[in-house]
């Protein structure tokens, strides 16, 4: 028979995956402490896409009202050709997603979504014990002298013991390193530019005004590079992500700064509307090297386990990195909420068994899209475009239907709830 005991859980890392885990565990009655190395909780200024599989998790946490206040809903996913901007594929989103998958496809400013999760974690009127948050808490050591009570020790000497310790600390996970797990990071050879362009500048230019007429998620395909953009905050910003071959400097430093001129030059020869859009970027353009992890099913050791990028970092070519971390969080909370005779370790093993293959398939799909998006003009590109014009469901070996329709949870209430009509 499943146990209903409350556990002490320490989560290292207060990003979207860590905070989703904290809230999911809180709502199942566990005592959660989150250790974040940054001086304050928050997210960088950028957009995020949540497909129905992630929306289903967030809505299942009772956040519908808060999410509806901050979301922007794209009506389509549009794929364009680099040279002339012609449309080569279109996937319905908007109401179609809600009808087909019983959950929405929404865009957010990452800071807004993170704020909703954080507020829910510390809301004194919410279900379960209020989550304890600690900033400026870089973990320097794992003490597993007591196997049943692992402890995270911060660099300033504070010690946080728990029944379960979760590393949700990103692609350069300190917890993973302290567990002694193998280095699975791989460099893609590419980097991404990221920028937020004020929507009023987009609306004021006849060359880019069309982006305000109908909110869409757009992917431009081109040789060796691609470009993604979509509106957030109801059109206040256009979020832009451009993936291009990496420079030596960014590859060495992992991150760097860039200018609007750098963006425009990276897409020289593309449709004039791309340059008109990119030229409006402001001074806060970031560039960062794109790393990912090879598939590896080893996510746990005793009562210490990993979540999100710490165990399955993927390239952004499936727009699923944070979404898969949210699925991890939901399954982890579900398994820790029904501990059987095999104890906490058995619950963590079931969590890994349920998630490692699924997340690994999305990792592989994201890597496949690196090639699929970047074909040079020629027979492969023409075959790809013909496939997309026929309404191909997805791009890689995994279909959107597979990715968006399933729930990672066994919760019958989640399956019975109809998000299309409930308020």
SVG drawing of the C-alpha trace seen along z (x, -y; Angstrom):
<svg xmlns="http://www.w3.org/2000/svg" viewBox="-17 -53 55 56">
<polyline fill="none" stroke="black" stroke-width="0.4" points="0.0,0.0 1.3,-3.4 2.6,-5.7 1.3,-9.2 4.3,-10.3 5.5,-13.8 9.1,-14.1 11.8,-16.7 13.0,-17.5 15.8,-19.8 15.9,-21.1 19.1,-22.6 18.2,-25.1 15.3,-27.5 14.6,-27.7 11.3,-26.7 11.9,-23.0 12.9,-23.4 10.0,-25.6 7.5,-23.4 8.9,-20.5 8.7,-22.5 5.1,-23.4 4.1,-19.9 5.7,-18.4 4.2,-21.1 0.8,-20.2 1.3,-16.6 2.2,-17.6 6.0,-17.5 8.3,-20.0 10.4,-21.6 13.5,-23.8 14.9,-25.4 18.5,-26.5 19.3,-29.0 22.8,-30.2 21.8,-33.5 21.3,-36.5 17.6,-36.6 14.9,-34.3 13.9,-35.1 14.4,-34.4 16.3,-36.2 14.4,-38.4 13.4,-36.0 10.3,-34.1 9.3,-30.6 6.8,-28.3 4.7,-25.8 3.1,-23.2 0.0,-21.3 2.1,-18.7 3.6,-21.4 0.4,-23.4 -1.3,-20.3 1.1,-20.1 0.9,-23.8 -2.9,-23.9 -3.0,-20.7 -1.3,-22.7 -4.3,-25.0 -2.6,-28.0 -5.1,-28.6 -6.2,-32.1 -2.6,-33.2 -1.5,-31.9 -4.3,-33.4 -3.2,-36.8 0.3,-36.5 0.1,-34.4 0.0,-35.2 -1.6,-32.7 -0.2,-32.0 -2.8,-31.0 -0.4,-29.0 3.1,-27.7 4.5,-28.9 7.6,-27.7 9.2,-30.1 11.9,-29.8 14.9,-31.9 15.4,-33.5 11.9,-34.9 10.0,-34.3 7.4,-32.1 5.4,-29.8 6.3,-26.1 4.3,-24.7 1.7,-25.6 0.4,-23.9 -2.7,-25.1 -2.4,-26.2 -4.9,-28.4 -8.3,-26.9 -7.3,-23.8 -4.8,-22.8 -7.4,-23.2 -9.9,-21.2 -7.5,-18.5 -5.3,-18.2 -7.5,-19.6 -4.7,-22.0 -3.3,-25.2 -0.2,-26.2 0.9,-29.4 3.8,-31.8 5.2,-33.7 7.9,-36.0 10.0,-33.6 10.1,-36.0 6.3,-36.1 5.9,-32.4 8.6,-32.0 6.9,-34.6 3.6,-32.7 5.3,-29.5 7.3,-31.2 4.2,-33.1 2.3,-29.8 5.2,-28.1 5.1,-30.7 1.4,-31.6 0.4,-31.0 -3.2,-30.1 -2.1,-27.4 -2.2,-23.6 0.7,-22.0 3.6,-23.5 5.0,-26.8 8.2,-26.3 11.3,-27.6 13.5,-29.6 17.2,-30.5 19.1,-32.7 22.9,-33.1 23.1,-29.4 25.7,-27.7 26.1,-24.1 29.7,-23.1 29.4,-19.6 27.1,-16.7 27.3,-14.8 25.9,-11.3 27.4,-9.9 23.9,-9.1 22.3,-7.4 18.8,-8.1 19.5,-11.8 21.7,-13.3 22.7,-16.9 23.6,-19.8 26.3,-22.0 26.7,-25.5 30.0,-27.2 29.4,-29.4 29.0,-26.3 25.2,-26.0 23.9,-22.5 20.5,-21.3 19.5,-17.7 16.6,-16.0 15.0,-12.7 15.4,-13.4 17.8,-15.7 17.1,-16.9 19.5,-18.5 17.6,-20.8 20.6,-23.1 20.8,-23.2 23.1,-22.1 26.2,-22.7 24.8,-20.9 26.9,-21.0 24.9,-18.3 25.5,-16.0 29.3,-16.6 29.2,-16.0 27.3,-12.7 30.3,-11.6 28.3,-10.9 29.9,-10.9 30.3,-14.0 27.7,-13.7 27.9,-17.2 28.3,-17.6 29.0,-20.8 26.7,-21.3 29.0,-23.7 26.3,-26.3 25.3,-29.3 22.0,-31.1 21.3,-34.8 18.5,-35.9 16.7,-39.3 13.5,-41.0 12.4,-43.6 9.8,-46.1 6.5,-45.4 5.8,-49.1 8.9,-49.2 7.6,-46.1 4.1,-47.7 5.5,-51.0 7.4,-49.5 5.3,-48.5 7.9,-45.8 7.2,-44.1 3.7,-45.2 2.3,-41.8 3.8,-40.2 1.2,-42.0 -1.8,-41.1 -2.0,-37.5 0.2,-36.1 2.2,-33.2 5.2,-31.1 7.5,-31.4 10.5,-29.3 12.6,-30.4 14.7,-27.6 18.0,-28.4 21.4,-26.8 23.4,-26.3 21.1,-28.5 17.5,-29.2 15.4,-31.9 12.5,-31.7 10.3,-34.5 7.0,-35.0 5.1,-37.6 5.0,-37.7 3.1,-39.9 0.3,-40.4 2.6,-42.0 4.7,-44.1 7.8,-42.2 8.8,-40.1 11.0,-37.3 13.7,-36.3 16.1,-33.3 18.5,-32.9 20.7,-29.7 23.9,-30.1 27.4,-28.5 29.3,-29.3 32.2,-31.8 35.4,-30.7 34.9,-33.3 31.4,-32.3 32.4,-28.6 35.2,-29.3 33.2,-31.6 29.8,-29.9 28.1,-33.3 28.6,-36.7 26.9,-39.9 25.9,-41.0 24.4,-43.9 21.5,-44.3 24.2,-44.7 25.6,-41.2 22.1,-39.8 21.5,-41.4 24.9,-40.3 24.3,-36.7 21.3,-36.5 22.8,-38.3 21.1,-37.5 17.8,-36.5 14.4,-38.0 14.5,-41.7 11.8,-41.4 14.2,-39.4 16.7,-42.2 14.0,-44.8 12.9,-42.8 16.4,-42.1 17.7,-45.6 15.2,-46.7 16.9,-44.7 18.3,-46.8 21.5,-46.5 20.6,-43.5 21.2,-40.9 22.8,-37.8 24.7,-35.0 25.3,-31.6 26.9,-28.3 24.5,-25.4 25.4,-22.3 23.3,-19.2 23.7,-15.9 23.8,-12.5 21.1,-10.2 21.9,-8.6 19.4,-6.8 21.5,-7.3 19.7,-10.1 19.9,-8.9 22.1,-7.5 20.4,-6.5 18.2,-9.4 19.8,-11.9 18.3,-12.4 18.4,-14.8 15.8,-16.7 15.7,-18.8 18.8,-19.9 21.0,-18.3 20.1,-14.9 18.6,-15.5 19.7,-18.9 18.6,-19.2 19.0,-21.6 16.2,-24.1 15.0,-22.7 11.9,-21.1 11.1,-24.0 10.7,-21.3 13.6,-21.9 11.6,-23.5 8.5,-21.5 10.3,-18.2 11.6,-19.5 8.1,-20.3 7.0,-16.8 9.9,-15.5 8.7,-17.6 5.1,-16.3 6.2,-12.6 8.7,-13.0 6.0,-14.5 3.6,-11.7 6.0,-9.0 7.1,-10.6 3.5,-10.9 2.9,-7.1 5.9,-5.4 5.6,-1.7 7.5,1.0 10.6,0.3 10.8,-3.1 12.1,-6.4 14.8,-4.8 12.1,-2.8 10.0,-5.9 13.0,-7.6 13.7,-4.6 10.1,-4.6 10.5,-8.3 13.6,-7.7 12.0,-4.7 9.0,-6.7 11.0,-9.7 14.4,-8.8 13.2,-7.1 10.6,-9.7 12.9,-12.7 15.6,-10.9 13.4,-10.6 12.8,-14.3 16.6,-14.9 17.1,-12.8 14.3,-14.7 15.8,-18.0 19.2,-16.9 17.6,-15.6 16.0,-19.0 19.4,-20.6 20.0,-18.9 16.4,-19.2 16.2,-22.9 19.6,-23.7 19.6,-21.8 21.4,-23.8 19.2,-24.5 19.0,-21.4 17.3,-18.0 17.1,-17.4 15.7,-20.9 13.1,-20.4 12.0,-17.1 11.7,-18.5 9.6,-21.5 7.4,-19.1 6.9,-17.1 5.9,-20.1 3.5,-21.4 1.7,-18.1 1.0,-18.8 3.6,-16.5 2.9,-16.2 6.2,-17.5 9.6,-17.5 11.7,-14.8 10.9,-11.1 8.5,-12.2 5.2,-13.7 3.5,-16.6 0.6,-14.4 2.8,-12.0 4.5,-14.9 1.4,-17.0 -1.4,-14.5 0.0,-12.4 0.1,-13.2 3.1,-12.1 0.9,-11.5 -1.4,-8.7 -3.7,-11.1 -7.3,-10.3 -8.5,-13.7 -6.1,-15.3 -7.4,-13.1 -11.0,-13.8 -10.7,-17.6 -11.7,-19.5 -9.6,-22.7 -11.5,-23.8 -14.6,-24.8 -13.8,-24.7 -13.2,-28.0"/>
</svg>
